[in-house]
Amino acid sequence: MASTAGRPSRVAKLPPRERILDAAEELFQREGIRRVGVQAIAERAETTKMAIYRHFEAKDALVAEWLRIVAAEYQAAFDRVEAEHPGRPREQILGLARFIAEGLPAISYRGCPFINSIAELPDRSHPARRVIEEHKAHQTRRLVGMCAEAGLPDPEQAAAEITFVLEGAQVSTQNGSIDQTGDRLMRIVEGIVDRHRSAPGAPRTTTG
């Protein structure tokens, strides 16, 4: 949903539902889910609370839809690296890590939307929590598949290690505890993949 156009001119051209989602995204990212009320979203979207409830039955539904959009952006990154590196799973994995690394500067001042949302929504039955859990499960399945395609003898373990690094880098960037997180992230993920590829039982291959 990001754009280089100025917000007022860009938002004015959006249909009502998208204008509401754009306003919600900005406010949720900047101020948090709990602190932002429906009235504030309506004012930012230049609409009314009644209009919001015509599109979303409750604020919880709006939060869930916002996170579905965020999740779709991450899933699109998987699609993109697979298209850019066909038949080269190692490069696909590194491309995914690069996508996370390049997004770290934004996380440094806005935070990861999934991490922030989980902290604010402790009730696991909340519709937004279900969106996050389904997204993370799907993401893990795709990463395990990449690791299997790369010939790693224990793709589940490799995917777990990579996930720990990707998510840990986001948290470390958000709290400012580690510097050069993007560069470190890339080196660590590359090391994980290469270590698993050289483990006993790993097939010898020259493909990516």
PLY file of the C-alpha trace (Angstrom):
ply
format ascii 1.0
element vertex 208
property float x
property float y
property float z
element edge 207
property int vertex1
property int vertex2
end_header
0.00 0.00 0.00
3.03 2.25 0.11
3.44 4.89 -2.56
5.78 7.71 -3.48
2.87 10.04 -4.19
1.93 12.63 -1.60
-0.64 11.22 0.78
-3.45 13.78 0.29
-3.47 13.52 -3.51
-3.00 9.75 -3.46
-5.67 9.01 -0.86
-8.22 11.28 -2.50
-8.17 8.97 -5.55
-8.75 5.78 -3.57
-12.16 4.08 -3.33
-13.75 4.39 0.15
-12.75 0.92 1.39
-9.13 1.34 0.33
-9.06 4.84 1.82
-10.17 3.41 5.16
-7.51 0.67 5.01
-4.83 3.20 4.11
-5.75 5.36 7.09
-5.92 2.35 9.40
-2.51 1.13 8.26
-0.89 4.49 8.93
-2.47 4.91 12.36
-1.99 1.32 13.53
1.67 1.39 12.53
2.32 4.78 14.10
0.22 4.63 17.27
-0.70 0.99 17.83
-3.95 -0.89 17.49
-5.38 -0.27 20.97
-4.75 3.48 20.98
-6.49 4.06 17.65
-10.27 4.31 17.66
-12.70 4.05 14.77
-13.38 7.79 14.95
-9.69 8.59 14.43
-9.60 6.26 11.42
-12.70 7.92 9.99
-11.20 11.37 10.37
-7.91 10.29 8.78
-9.78 8.64 5.90
-12.01 11.71 5.52
-15.14 9.63 5.99
-17.53 8.67 8.80
-17.74 5.90 11.37
-20.96 4.75 9.72
-19.10 4.39 6.40
-16.41 2.29 8.08
-19.00 -0.05 9.57
-20.56 -0.49 6.12
-17.28 -2.03 4.98
-16.10 -3.65 8.21
-18.47 -5.07 10.81
-16.14 -4.08 13.66
-12.71 -2.62 14.33
-11.40 -6.17 14.85
-12.37 -7.02 11.27
-10.52 -3.93 10.03
-7.39 -4.93 11.95
-7.57 -8.45 10.51
-7.96 -7.16 6.95
-4.99 -4.81 7.38
-2.84 -7.74 8.51
-4.04 -9.86 5.57
-2.69 -7.15 3.29
0.64 -7.13 5.14
0.79 -10.94 4.96
0.08 -10.82 1.22
3.10 -8.55 0.75
5.31 -11.16 2.42
3.82 -13.98 0.36
4.41 -11.91 -2.77
8.10 -11.80 -1.81
8.17 -15.61 -1.97
6.55 -15.51 -5.40
9.01 -12.89 -6.58
12.19 -14.72 -5.54
10.90 -17.95 -7.04
10.23 -16.15 -10.34
13.59 -14.36 -10.28
15.60 -17.51 -9.50
13.80 -20.45 -11.15
15.33 -23.78 -10.24
17.84 -22.12 -7.88
16.46 -22.67 -4.36
19.59 -21.42 -2.59
19.27 -18.08 -4.35
15.54 -18.05 -3.58
16.28 -18.42 0.14
18.90 -15.68 0.02
16.50 -13.49 -1.97
13.91 -13.88 0.75
16.50 -12.96 3.39
17.45 -9.93 1.29
13.78 -8.85 1.21
13.73 -8.90 5.02
17.12 -7.18 5.27
16.04 -4.36 2.96
12.90 -3.82 5.06
14.80 -3.47 8.34
15.24 0.34 8.15
11.45 0.78 8.20
11.15 -1.63 11.12
13.71 0.40 13.07
11.15 3.16 13.62
7.80 1.50 12.92
8.35 -2.02 14.21
7.22 -5.32 12.70
3.42 -5.20 12.32
3.05 -8.86 13.27
5.20 -8.59 16.40
3.49 -5.36 17.43
0.03 -6.81 16.86
0.70 -9.99 18.85
1.90 -7.86 21.76
-1.32 -5.85 21.66
-3.70 -8.75 21.06
-3.06 -11.46 23.68
-6.37 -13.23 22.96
-5.51 -15.96 20.46
-9.15 -16.15 19.35
-8.94 -12.59 18.01
-9.44 -12.68 14.20
-6.20 -10.78 13.64
-4.25 -13.35 15.67
-5.66 -16.08 13.45
-4.52 -14.16 10.38
-0.99 -13.93 11.78
-0.84 -17.60 12.79
-2.11 -18.78 9.41
0.34 -16.52 7.62
3.29 -17.73 9.69
2.34 -21.38 9.15
2.07 -20.84 5.40
5.36 -18.97 5.35
7.07 -21.82 7.20
5.70 -24.40 4.76
7.04 -22.43 1.80
10.45 -21.99 3.40
10.66 -25.70 4.26
9.84 -26.41 0.61
12.68 -24.17 -0.55
15.09 -25.89 1.82
13.97 -29.29 0.54
14.43 -28.16 -3.06
17.92 -26.96 -2.14
18.77 -30.52 -1.10
19.19 -29.77 2.59
18.99 -33.10 4.47
16.83 -31.68 7.30
14.72 -28.95 5.66
12.51 -28.44 8.72
15.52 -27.74 10.93
17.13 -25.45 8.34
13.87 -23.53 7.90
13.54 -23.17 11.68
17.07 -21.76 11.97
16.47 -19.32 9.11
13.16 -18.23 10.63
14.81 -17.59 13.99
17.37 -15.37 12.25
14.85 -13.47 10.10
12.51 -12.76 12.99
15.34 -12.15 15.45
16.83 -9.56 13.11
13.52 -7.73 13.03
13.25 -7.65 16.81
16.89 -6.62 17.23
16.42 -3.82 14.71
13.27 -2.67 16.44
14.92 -2.45 19.85
18.26 -1.18 18.52
20.32 -3.85 20.28
22.38 -4.90 17.23
23.97 -2.77 14.52
24.47 -3.71 10.85
21.56 -6.11 11.14
20.97 -6.36 7.41
24.54 -7.37 6.58
24.74 -9.72 9.54
21.41 -11.28 8.58
22.59 -12.09 5.07
25.86 -13.62 6.25
24.14 -15.79 8.87
21.45 -17.09 6.51
24.04 -17.89 3.85
26.06 -19.72 6.50
23.03 -21.75 7.60
22.24 -22.85 4.06
25.83 -23.75 3.20
26.36 -25.61 6.49
23.27 -27.73 5.90
24.29 -28.37 2.29
27.66 -29.71 3.43
26.19 -31.88 6.20
26.48 -35.68 5.96
23.75 -37.04 3.76
23.31 -33.86 1.75
23.38 -34.51 -2.01
26.28 -33.00 -3.91
24.89 -30.52 -6.39
26.10 -27.51 -8.35
22.67 -25.92 -8.71
21.59 -22.85 -6.75
0 1
1 2
2 3
3 4
4 5
5 6
6 7
7 8
8 9
9 10
10 11
11 12
12 13
13 14
14 15
15 16
16 17
17 18
18 19
19 20
20 21
21 22
22 23
23 24
24 25
25 26
26 27
27 28
28 29
29 30
30 31
31 32
32 33
33 34
34 35
35 36
36 37
37 38
38 39
39 40
40 41
41 42
42 43
43 44
44 45
45 46
46 47
47 48
48 49
49 50
50 51
51 52
52 53
53 54
54 55
55 56
56 57
57 58
58 59
59 60
60 61
61 62
62 63
63 64
64 65
65 66
66 67
67 68
68 69
69 70
70 71
71 72
72 73
73 74
74 75
75 76
76 77
77 78
78 79
79 80
80 81
81 82
82 83
83 84
84 85
85 86
86 87
87 88
88 89
89 90
90 91
91 92
92 93
93 94
94 95
95 96
96 97
97 98
98 99
99 100
100 101
101 102
102 103
103 104
104 105
105 106
106 107
107 108
108 109
109 110
110 111
111 112
112 113
113 114
114 115
115 116
116 117
117 118
118 119
119 120
120 121
121 122
122 123
123 124
124 125
125 126
126 127
127 128
128 129
129 130
130 131
131 132
132 133
133 134
134 135
135 136
136 137
137 138
138 139
139 140
140 141
141 142
142 143
143 144
144 145
145 146
146 147
147 148
148 149
149 150
150 151
151 152
152 153
153 154
154 155
155 156
156 157
157 158
158 159
159 160
160 161
161 162
162 163
163 164
164 165
165 166
166 167
167 168
168 169
169 170
170 171
171 172
172 173
173 174
174 175
175 176
176 177
177 178
178 179
179 180
180 181
181 182
182 183
183 184
184 185
185 186
186 187
187 188
188 189
189 190
190 191
191 192
192 193
193 194
194 195
195 196
196 197
197 198
198 199
199 200
200 201
201 202
202 203
203 204
204 205
205 206
206 207
